């Protein structure tokens, strides 16, 4: 027997930015508990709207399965003495509800033990649902719970009603101080009435057709997207639909109706990013662009009501957005009267971190590091230094004070207004790129330099005062900063050495508490982020280990080597050569003294060792220019041809022979072989570990 189960919790308006997370956590917890209890069901569906969280479980079994439990007791030798049950046996019988005369012993595969076979009847599902729902609500990711009225119950918002139906029957349950029933409620304005649900399966359709509530979050989101896109087409534009904003708007409405408004064209003289930020953050509007991607003076709002006079709603929104845009225009014009250079003095009053000084101090350090990097890249050092000095000045502008998303973007517009060169202006914004995983990188070399210098200064400084990330705590976002540095160095093809840059960055800080080990500590942390990036790209950990065994610190070079070894590992000869390298490594490691690579051809006796020596010499000539050009993939592919010759050597030649001269010469030959591969990586790491 089975039936559909519905739970709906009715509340005051739930936090829109967290509604989707609450919905997902609620359904996942309920599904996990049902699965743990071995309750079968055909599907689970989550619902969420501003005033409700709900879950519908289809074809949920009416009771848990019956089981036969096998309980093992004490060994038979202890359970019986002279044919009579001992205290241990009697205690076992009493605990499991069986008579002493019914005690039996069986082998558990190791010894004869008392055994009790107990039939456990299944539990009624309806008796379990109260705890399942209560536990799921208690586990929701709610940062701060609230109380209301005189109740002791706590939730993210006050709760008003609870529906729990198993088929057509109300579940006898109480959750958060509410008794379960079958009564839900419709839209606050369109249908502000109670709605009786006859069956759990009626939930979504009854709410939509009677109550003017689209309870399905995904359906509501798709409807909003379609409506917004259609509205944009009406004004000859394209709606820009940000995924996070779409989720937030979906969480704000139960019956979405998209409407288009407009604002004065004069506001288009303000940076588009500021207008968009104002519309998005304050009013939850979607903006519209033309065919060239240029902002139009239209916006699209999503109402929670189907009005008979939509013009009034549009006029109201236009009246609200006008002062917002006026503020942005005022801030922009006011800020332009002061140069970024003159704003630097105000940075001396803003603390970056108590032990690391002010934001002004940081710009000085970034300038020093930027100048060093520019010199190494043959870039314009003067532009890099200037950009570093100005890069944080927009933090004290009116625009950024009102719209924090304008950080960097405002600096770009103000730098252009100040007459700074194009690269310096671009760097004001590009210093923050990439802002998130998969984000674009800076386009200019100056912007790239500042993006690197700023992050390296932060990473070295925070590690230097002993506040490196631990567990899930990363208040200075050093993981993200490290990944950004690695992406910049690799994707921009920059041959910069991290160890060298970190050493310089460390030297610029004055009050660090971590000593000489700081550089290697930070380098190790950043390379560990590199390892994770390769794992995400499905490159085996042993491939990365084979490269890092060389103690390298230039990310671009490391990346090239890892990609090359990964390709090499797919060749049919790879495992045999990796095993041979591991064998060679073990042989050489056992020598008391260092083995040189000078091979005396006169001491080569066996054909197999002569062939190997000849093959190595031939390959040296082939791969030397490839190593020099960092064409590691081609080099390793060329070395793969050595596999049959190496195998023949180990099959035919005794390396550790009695003749000391022959032994040393053969060790030298193996050292030369290993050295060839070590030019790229220690491929012995590719040998699978033995369990």
URUR-V307935 format. One record per residue. N is the residue number from 1. PSI is psi in whole degrees, -180 to 180 (none if undefined). OMEGA is omega in whole degrees, 0 to 359 (* if undefined). Layout:
# URUR-V307935
n	psi	omega
N	PSI	OMEGA
N	PSI	OMEGA
This chain:
# URUR-V307935
n	psi	omega
1	143	179
2	164	177
3	165	176
4	140	178
5	132	177
6	133	168
7	131	174
8	129	176
9	119	179
10	135	188
11	176	162
12	170	184
13	124	182
14	155	181
15	117	187
16	-34	182
17	-14	183
18	0	186
19	-44	182
20	-41	178
21	-41	179
22	-44	179
23	-49	182
24	-42	180
25	-38	181
26	-50	182
27	-38	181
28	-40	180
29	-44	179
30	-44	180
31	-41	180
32	-41	181
33	-40	178
34	-42	179
35	-41	180
36	-31	179
37	1	180
38	32	176
39	121	182
40	150	176
41	162	183
42	-33	179
43	161	177
44	132	183
45	131	179
46	146	175
47	148	176
48	137	175
49	173	185
50	-33	185
51	21	183
52	147	169
53	133	182
54	156	176
55	134	175
56	122	177
57	119	183
58	138	177
59	50	179
60	131	181
61	144	184
62	-13	175
63	159	178
64	155	182
65	146	174
66	149	184
67	155	169
68	114	181
69	135	176
70	115	182
71	122	181
72	141	181
73	-158	182
74	158	177
75	148	181
76	-34	181
77	-28	179
78	-29	185
79	-26	181
80	141	175
81	119	183
82	36	176
83	-2	181
84	145	179
85	138	178
86	179	178
87	-36	180
88	-41	180
89	-43	180
90	-38	179
91	-39	179
92	-42	180
93	-45	181
94	-43	181
95	-36	185
96	7	172
97	37	178
98	154	180
99	149	180
100	-32	181
101	-17	182
102	3	180
103	134	180
104	154	177
105	139	177
106	163	177
107	132	176
108	14	182
109	-15	180
110	-40	182
111	164	175
112	125	181
113	157	172
114	146	179
115	139	175
116	129	177
117	113	189
118	126	176
119	124	181
120	116	180
121	149	177
122	152	179
123	147	177
124	131	181
125	-42	183
126	-26	179
127	-16	183
128	-18	190
129	-33	180
130	-48	180
131	-40	180
132	-47	181
133	-44	180
134	-46	180
135	-41	180
136	-41	179
137	-36	180
138	-28	183
139	-3	183
140	144	181
141	79	181
142	116	184
143	-41	182
144	121	179
145	155	183
146	158	173
147	161	179
148	148	180
149	-142	181
150	3	182
151	156	175
152	-5	181
153	151	180
154	137	175
155	174	182
156	-30	176
157	157	177
158	142	181
159	147	186
160	-30	180
161	159	181
162	123	175
163	128	172
164	108	181
165	137	171
166	100	190
167	-119	178
168	0	184
169	139	175
170	133	178
171	131	178
172	95	185
173	156	175
174	125	183
175	132	180
176	37	177
177	3	180
178	138	174
179	135	182
180	145	177
181	-161	179
182	12	185
183	119	174
184	-174	181
185	150	181
186	-167	180
187	140	185
188	-30	182
189	-45	183
190	-35	183
191	75	184
192	63	183
193	164	174
194	150	178
195	124	178
196	127	178
197	120	180
198	-39	181
199	153	179
200	-39	185
201	-14	181
202	-9	194
203	-65	188
204	-42	184
205	-41	180
206	-45	179
207	-42	182
208	-46	187
209	-27	181
210	-44	189
211	0	182
212	41	177
213	120	172
214	97	187
215	-24	182
216	113	183
217	-46	182
218	-40	179
219	-42	180
220	-42	179
221	-45	180
222	-39	179
223	-44	179
224	-46	180
225	-45	180
226	-44	181
227	-44	181
228	-44	179
229	-40	179
230	-40	179
231	-40	180
232	-39	179
233	-32	181
234	-28	180
235	18	176
236	30	181
237	-174	178
238	128	179
239	136	175
240	112	187
241	102	176
242	133	185
243	-43	180
244	-41	179
245	-40	179
246	-43	178
247	-41	182
248	-44	179
249	-40	177
250	-34	181
251	-9	182
252	-17	187
253	150	175
254	-27	181
255	84	190
256	137	174
257	113	182
258	136	180
259	146	182
260	131	175
261	-179	179
262	163	176
263	167	184
264	140	181
265	-25	182
266	-26	181
267	-16	180
268	-9	175
269	-18	177
270	146	177
271	131	184
272	-36	182
273	-36	180
274	-41	178
275	-43	180
276	-43	179
277	-42	180
278	-45	180
279	-41	185
280	-52	187
281	-44	186
282	-37	188
283	-8	181
284	40	178
285	151	170
286	134	180
287	165	186
288	137	178
289	162	177
290	-172	184
291	-22	180
292	6	179
293	10	181
294	138	183
295	134	174
296	161	181
297	48	176
298	157	173
299	158	179
300	123	177
301	155	179
302	110	179
303	160	179
304	26	183
305	145	176
306	93	188
307	147	174
308	-19	179
309	77	183
310	-26	181
311	-34	180
312	-41	178
313	-44	179
314	-46	180
315	-40	179
316	-42	179
317	-37	178
318	-37	178
319	-35	182
320	-40	185
321	-26	184
322	-51	179
323	-30	177
324	-48	180
325	-32	177
326	-40	177
327	-46	180
328	-43	179
329	-40	180
330	-46	180
331	-43	182
332	-48	182
333	-38	180
334	-45	182
335	-33	183
336	-14	180
337	-10	181
338	133	182
339	156	176
340	-36	181
341	-41	182
342	-21	179
343	-13	183
344	-36	182
345	-35	181
346	-20	178
347	-18	180
348	-15	181
349	-1	183
350	120	183
351	127	173
352	-53	175
353	137	190
354	-43	183
355	-13	184
356	3	174
357	-163	185
358	174	175
359	-35	177
360	-46	178
361	-40	180
362	-43	180
363	-32	177
364	-43	179
365	-43	179
366	-38	179
367	-42	180
368	-44	180
369	-38	180
370	-39	179
371	-42	178
372	-48	182
373	-43	180
374	-41	179
375	-39	181
376	-26	181
377	5	184
378	37	178
379	177	181
380	101	183
381	-36	181
382	-42	178
383	-40	180
384	-44	180
385	-43	179
386	-45	180
387	-40	180
388	-40	180
389	-34	184
390	-9	195
391	-22	182
392	4	184
393	-30	182
394	-8	177
395	-25	182
396	14	177
397	159	178
398	-39	184
399	-49	181
400	-31	177
401	-33	179
402	-40	182
403	95	184
404	-22	176
405	-14	182
406	-2	178
407	126	183
408	-49	179
409	-45	177
410	-42	179
411	-39	179
412	-50	182
413	-39	181
414	-35	177
415	-43	176
416	-42	179
417	-33	180
418	-10	181
419	15	176
420	155	181
421	162	189
422	-38	182
423	-41	178
424	-44	180
425	-46	181
426	-36	182
427	-25	179
428	-39	180
429	-39	186
430	-17	179
431	-25	183
432	-1	180
433	140	354
434	138	182
435	-24	182
436	171	182
437	128	178
438	-2	180
439	160	180
440	157	179
441	164	177
442	147	178
443	-31	183
444	156	178
445	-35	179
446	-44	177
447	-39	179
448	-42	181
449	-44	181
450	-39	178
451	-40	178
452	-51	185
453	-43	181
454	-47	182
455	-40	180
456	-35	176
457	-44	181
458	-48	183
459	-48	182
460	-38	181
461	-47	182
462	-41	174
463	-36	184
464	-20	176
465	16	173
466	27	181
467	38	179
468	157	181
469	146	176
470	128	182
471	-128	180
472	0	182
473	120	180
474	66	188
475	-26	180
476	11	177
477	47	182
478	-29	176
479	-48	180
480	-40	179
481	-40	180
482	-45	179
483	-39	179
484	-43	178
485	-46	181
486	-42	178
487	-43	180
488	-45	183
489	-39	184
490	-51	186
491	-22	176
492	3	178
493	50	182
494	120	182
495	65	180
496	143	182
497	119	183
498	-41	182
499	-42	180
500	-43	181
501	-40	180
502	-35	177
503	-43	178
504	-44	181
505	-42	179
506	-42	183
507	-24	182
508	-19	178
509	147	186
510	-32	190
511	42	181
512	147	180
513	-17	178
514	138	187
515	-141	186
516	-22	183
517	-5	186
518	-49	185
519	-46	180
520	-32	178
521	-47	180
522	-42	180
523	-44	179
524	-41	179
525	-45	182
526	-39	178
527	-27	176
528	-33	173
529	-36	178
530	-44	179
531	-44	180
532	-37	179
533	-41	179
534	-37	177
535	-40	177
536	-27	179
537	12	177
538	29	175
539	124	186
540	147	182
541	-35	183
542	-25	177
543	-47	179
544	-40	180
545	-36	181
546	-29	180
547	-45	183
548	-15	175
549	-19	181
550	0	177
551	44	180
552	159	181
553	16	175
554	104	186
555	-39	180
556	-44	180
557	-42	178
558	-46	181
559	-44	180
560	-41	180
561	-43	180
562	-45	179
563	-38	180
564	-46	180
565	-36	178
566	-42	177
567	-41	179
568	-39	184
569	-18	180
570	-10	181
571	150	180
572	-25	181
573	-10	191
574	-49	186
575	-39	179
576	-42	180
577	-36	177
578	-43	179
579	-40	179
580	-42	178
581	-38	178
582	-39	178
583	-44	179
584	-44	180
585	-43	180
586	-40	179
587	-47	183
588	-33	181
589	-24	182
590	-6	181
591	139	182
592	-30	181
593	161	179
594	142	180
595	125	178
596	173	183
597	17	180
598	111	182
599	129	177
600	108	184
601	-25	180
602	-23	181
603	4	178
604	116	186
605	-51	184
606	148	178
607	-39	183
608	-38	180
609	-32	175
610	-43	180
611	-40	180
612	-43	179
613	-43	179
614	-43	181
615	-40	179
616	-45	180
617	-42	180
618	-42	181
619	-32	178
620	-41	180
621	-34	182
622	-44	189
623	-19	181
624	-51	179
625	-28	178
626	-42	176
627	-45	181
628	-35	181
629	4	182
630	32	176
631	69	188
632	-34	180
633	-45	178
634	-39	181
635	-47	180
636	-35	177
637	-38	178
638	-40	181
639	-22	180
640	-26	180
641	-16	182
642	-12	190
643	-52	181
644	-35	180
645	-40	178
646	-43	179
647	-41	179
648	-38	179
649	-50	183
650	-25	178
651	-29	191
652	-22	190
653	133	174
654	109	183
655	-52	185
656	62	180
657	174	183
658	-29	181
659	114	185
660	-40	182
661	-44	178
662	-41	180
663	-48	181
664	-35	180
665	-40	179
666	-36	175
667	-39	178
668	-39	179
669	-44	178
670	-38	178
671	-38	179
672	-40	178
673	-49	181
674	-38	180
675	-34	179
676	-48	181
677	-35	181
678	-14	174
679	-25	180
680	-54	184
681	169	175
682	90	187
683	-5	176
684	-21	178
685	-15	182
686	-9	178
687	125	181
688	138	178
689	141	178
690	138	179
691	none	*
